């Protein structure tokens, strides 16, 4: 399998957007009844944090590569917008990573007596942190997708301008028609 760097950047942005969206849907805290499982799967919650950290690192590296390749002095509105969106995605994935880690931390800590208001607050905090982490992954997916569209637009404009600057192939001159005289 080829390394990621061998794929064109727009393809990698599109793939990252899909990975972020898929993770948002795959990382679940609640069971099929919509409740926190009675025995919290701490290992699973740590895997959620690790997944978010991996996605955050990938997003950061891709944003850095984008900035290096295209934005040393961004003169294009599309490139500036794409870079801004990628930096936003970095922030969102870092936030998601932190929220998933916080959920795992809360689950690992000794909890209050079940059925008390403290236990309810603890559960709601875990639900809120985890759901907000998922939301941040979904938002990051959307902005990475938008960055990819800005990059595509930039490239299409560059192709168009190149074609406009390329001189048209010389058209053959009019053929002389000589009519034989009778």
C-alpha positions in Angstrom: 0.0 0.0 0.0 1.4 3.4 -1.0 2.2 5.9 1.7 -0.2 8.8 2.3 2.2 11.3 0.9 2.0 9.6 -2.5 -1.7 10.5 -2.8 -2.6 14.0 -4.0 -3.5 16.4 -1.2 -7.1 16.8 -2.2 -7.6 13.1 -2.1 -6.1 13.0 1.4 -8.3 15.8 2.6 -11.3 14.0 1.3 -10.2 10.8 3.0 -9.5 12.6 6.3 -13.0 14.1 6.2 -14.5 10.7 5.8 -12.4 9.2 8.6 -13.5 12.0 11.0 -17.1 11.5 10.1 -16.9 7.7 10.5 -15.2 8.1 13.9 -18.0 10.4 15.0 -20.6 7.8 14.2 -18.6 4.8 15.5 -17.5 6.2 18.9 -20.5 5.6 21.1 -20.8 5.8 24.9 -24.5 4.9 25.3 -25.9 1.4 24.9 -28.8 0.5 22.6 -31.3 1.7 25.2 -29.7 5.2 25.4 -28.2 4.6 28.8 -24.6 4.5 30.1 -23.8 0.8 30.5 -23.8 -0.3 34.2 -20.2 -1.4 33.8 -18.5 1.3 31.9 -16.1 -0.1 29.3 -13.0 1.8 30.3 -10.8 0.1 27.8 -13.3 1.1 25.1 -13.3 4.7 26.3 -9.5 4.8 26.2 -9.7 3.5 22.6 -12.0 6.4 21.8 -9.5 8.8 23.2 -6.7 7.1 21.3 -8.7 7.3 18.0 -9.4 11.0 18.5 -5.7 11.6 19.3 -4.6 9.8 16.2 -7.1 11.8 14.1 -5.9 15.0 15.7 -2.3 14.2 14.9 -3.2 13.3 11.3 -5.2 16.5 10.9 -2.3 18.6 12.4 0.3 17.0 10.1 -1.9 17.5 7.0 -2.6 21.1 7.9 1.2 21.6 8.4 1.9 20.0 5.0 -0.8 22.2 3.4 0.7 25.3 4.9 4.2 24.3 3.8 3.2 23.5 0.2 0.7 26.2 -0.6 0.7 29.0 1.9 4.1 30.4 2.4 2.5 33.6 1.3 -1.1 32.8 0.5 -2.2 35.2 -2.2 -5.2 33.2 -3.1 -8.5 33.7 -1.2 -9.2 30.0 -1.7 -5.9 28.9 -0.2 -6.3 31.2 2.7 -9.8 29.9 3.4 -8.6 26.3 3.1 -5.7 26.9 5.5 -8.0 28.6 8.0 -10.5 25.7 7.9 -7.7 23.2 8.4 -6.4 25.1 11.4 -10.0 25.1 12.7 -10.2 21.3 12.2 -6.9 20.9 14.2 -8.5 22.9 17.1 -11.7 20.8 16.9 -9.9 17.4 16.8 -7.7 18.5 19.7 -10.8 19.4 21.7 -12.4 16.1 20.8 -9.3 14.2 22.0 -9.4 16.1 25.3 -13.1 15.5 25.8 -12.8 11.7 25.1 -9.8 11.6 27.5 -11.9 13.4 30.1 -14.7 10.9 29.7 -12.3 8.0 30.2 -10.8 9.8 33.3 -14.3 10.3 34.8 -15.2 6.7 34.1 -11.9 5.5 35.8 -12.4 7.6 38.9 -14.3 6.2 41.8 -17.8 7.3 41.5 -20.4 8.4 44.0 -23.0 6.1 45.4 -25.4 5.0 42.5 -28.8 6.7 42.5 -27.5 9.9 44.2 -27.5 13.3 42.6 -23.7 13.2 42.5 -23.9 10.0 40.5 -26.4 11.6 38.1 -24.2 14.7 37.6 -21.2 12.4 37.0 -23.1 10.4 34.4 -24.5 13.6 32.7 -21.0 15.0 32.6 -19.6 11.9 30.9 -22.5 11.9 28.4 -22.0 15.6 27.7 -18.2 15.4 27.3 -18.4 12.3 25.0 -21.2 13.8 22.9 -19.4 17.1 22.6 -16.2 15.2 21.5 -18.3 13.4 18.8 -19.7 16.8 17.7 -16.2 18.2 17.4 -15.2 15.3 15.1 -18.3 15.9 13.0 -17.5 19.6 12.7 -13.9 18.9 11.9 -15.1 16.5 9.1 -17.2 19.3 7.6 -14.5 21.9 7.7 -11.9 19.5 6.2 -14.4 18.8 3.4 -14.8 22.5 2.9 -11.0 23.0 2.8 -10.8 20.3 0.1 -13.3 22.1 -2.0 -11.4 25.4 -1.7 -8.2 23.6 -2.8 -10.1 22.1 -5.7 -11.4 25.5 -6.7 -7.9 26.9 -6.5 -6.5 24.2 -8.7 -9.3 24.6 -11.2 -8.6 28.3 -11.4 -4.9 27.7 -11.8 -5.6 25.3 -14.7 -7.9 27.7 -16.3 -5.4 30.6 -16.1 -2.7 28.3 -17.4 -4.9 27.4 -20.4 -5.7 31.1 -21.0 -2.0 32.0 -21.0 -1.0 29.2 -23.3 -1.0 30.5 -26.9 -3.4 28.7 -29.1 -2.0 26.5 -31.7 -1.4 28.4 -34.9 -4.4 27.9 -37.1 -3.6 27.2 -40.7 -4.0 30.2 -42.9 -6.8 30.4 -45.4 -6.2 28.1 -48.3 -5.8 29.8 -51.5 -8.3 28.8 -54.0 -7.3 29.4 -57.5 -9.9 28.8 -60.0 -8.6 27.8 -63.4 -9.7 30.3 -65.9 -11.4 29.0 -68.9 
